[in-house]
Amino acid sequence: QIFFDDEEKATEIFLDGELEFLGIQIGDTFDEISAVLGLPESVGQDPYFDDVHTMTYIFDDFAIDFYAESRDGKTASALVRKASSW
């Protein structure tokens, strides 16, 4: 799913399924992702959902949030956000 701003520019891309990108795959654990991408900006309980944990990476022009049911569980999805959306 791709989300757009009022100017019809893509601001967020929601990723799920068995998609592979940046050398990692949706379904990898937080530890497996960290082994490839390095230390994340943050890891913890999602602020909106009690049964979801989030791990966030911030790059120059975008951020990626990975979502899993537990800290040690497999990721179920990710959200790629452009810099102006945080």
C-alpha positions in Angstrom: 0.0 0.0 0.0 1.3 3.5 -0.9 0.0 6.6 0.9 0.2 10.0 -0.7 0.1 13.6 0.6 -2.2 16.4 -0.6 0.3 17.1 -3.5 0.0 13.4 -4.6 3.6 12.6 -3.5 4.2 9.2 -1.9 4.9 9.7 1.8 4.5 6.2 3.2 4.8 2.6 1.8 3.3 -0.2 3.9 5.1 -3.6 3.4 3.9 -7.0 4.4 4.1 -10.6 3.2 7.5 -12.2 2.4 8.9 -9.1 0.8 12.7 -8.7 0.7 14.5 -5.3 0.7 17.8 -3.8 2.0 19.1 -7.3 2.5 16.4 -8.2 5.0 13.0 -9.9 4.7 9.6 -9.3 6.3 9.4 -12.2 8.6 13.0 -11.8 10.0 13.2 -11.1 13.7 14.5 -7.8 15.1 17.8 -9.5 15.9 18.2 -10.7 12.3 17.4 -7.3 10.9 19.8 -5.6 13.3 22.5 -8.0 12.2 22.1 -6.6 8.7 21.2 -2.9 9.3 23.0 -2.3 12.5 21.6 -0.8 15.7 18.2 0.8 15.3 17.1 4.2 16.5 14.6 2.6 18.8 13.0 -0.7 19.9 9.9 -1.0 22.1 6.2 -1.4 22.7 4.2 0.3 20.0 2.6 3.5 21.3 -0.8 2.6 19.7 -1.2 -1.1 20.0 -0.5 -3.2 23.2 0.2 -6.4 21.3 2.8 -4.9 18.8 6.5 -4.1 19.2 8.2 -1.7 16.9 11.8 -1.2 15.8 12.7 2.0 13.9 15.6 2.9 11.7 16.2 6.5 10.5 18.2 7.2 7.4 18.9 10.5 5.6 15.7 10.8 3.6 13.4 8.1 5.1 12.7 6.0 8.2 11.6 2.4 8.4 9.4 1.0 11.2 9.3 -2.8 11.6 6.4 -4.4 13.4 6.2 -7.8 15.3 3.9 -9.3 18.0 6.8 -9.6 20.4 10.4 -8.4 20.8 11.7 -11.8 19.8 9.0 -12.7 17.2 9.1 -12.5 13.5 8.2 -9.2 11.9 4.8 -9.1 10.2 5.1 -5.8 8.4 7.1 -2.6 7.9 6.3 1.0 7.1 8.7 3.2 5.1 8.2 6.9 5.7 9.8 9.8 4.0 11.6 12.4 6.1 8.9 15.0 6.2 6.3 12.6 7.6 7.9 12.4 11.1 
